[in-house]
Amino acid sequence: MKPAEVPRARHVPQRTCIGCREEAGKRALVRLVRTPEAHVAVDLTGRAKGRGAYLHASRPCWEKALRGATIRYALKLTPAHEDLEALRAFAMALPAEESERL
């Protein structure tokens, strides 16, 4: 095979989980977004406008991020109580144990 015929590896953007500080592909993480209205929401599409932060889709990472000021530092905003409650509800729907990450 000629070098020009070898398919190029597709670039996968890397992001860091704010809960465990591990790097992973952007699509393997869940994005939190600070909306223009100064709210914090889960962005499942990964395309919402606003400052973003990423977490693994596992409850331990979410609990660690929600326990401290991690979200506040990552999004440069103190989340409202209602936003934190919505994030906690989303976290409770996630798997309780950490799945093996690639």
Secondary structure as the mmCIF struct_conf table of DSSP 4:
data_model
#
loop_
_struct_conf.conf_type_id
_struct_conf.id
_struct_conf.beg_label_comp_id
_struct_conf.beg_label_asym_id
_struct_conf.beg_label_seq_id
_struct_conf.end_label_comp_id
_struct_conf.end_label_asym_id
_struct_conf.end_label_seq_id
HELX_RH_3T_P HELX_RH_3T_P1 PRO A 3 GLU A 5
BEND BEND1 VAL A 6 VAL A 6
HELX_LH_PP_P HELX_LH_PP_P1 PRO A 7 HIS A 11
STRN STRN1 GLN A 14 THR A 16
STRN STRN2 CYS A 17 CYS A 17
TURN_TY1_P TURN_TY1_P1 ILE A 18 CYS A 20
STRN STRN3 GLU A 23 GLY A 25
HELX_RH_3T_P HELX_RH_3T_P2 LYS A 26 ALA A 28
STRN STRN4 LEU A 29 ARG A 34
TURN_TY1_P TURN_TY1_P2 PRO A 36 GLU A 37
BEND BEND2 ALA A 38 ALA A 38
STRN STRN5 VAL A 40 ASP A 43
BEND BEND3 LEU A 44 GLY A 46
BEND BEND4 LYS A 49 GLY A 50
STRN STRN6 ARG A 51 HIS A 56
BEND BEND5 ALA A 57 SER A 58
HELX_RH_AL_P HELX_RH_AL_P1 ARG A 59 ARG A 67
BEND BEND6 GLY A 68 ALA A 69
HELX_RH_AL_P HELX_RH_AL_P2 THR A 70 LEU A 75
TURN_TY1_P TURN_TY1_P3 LYS A 76 LYS A 76
BEND BEND7 LEU A 77 LEU A 77
HELX_RH_AL_P HELX_RH_AL_P3 HIS A 81 MET A 92
TURN_TY1_P TURN_TY1_P4 ALA A 93 ALA A 93
BEND BEND8 LEU A 94 LEU A 94
BEND BEND9 ALA A 96 GLU A 97
HELX_LH_PP_P HELX_LH_PP_P2 GLU A 98 ARG A 101
#
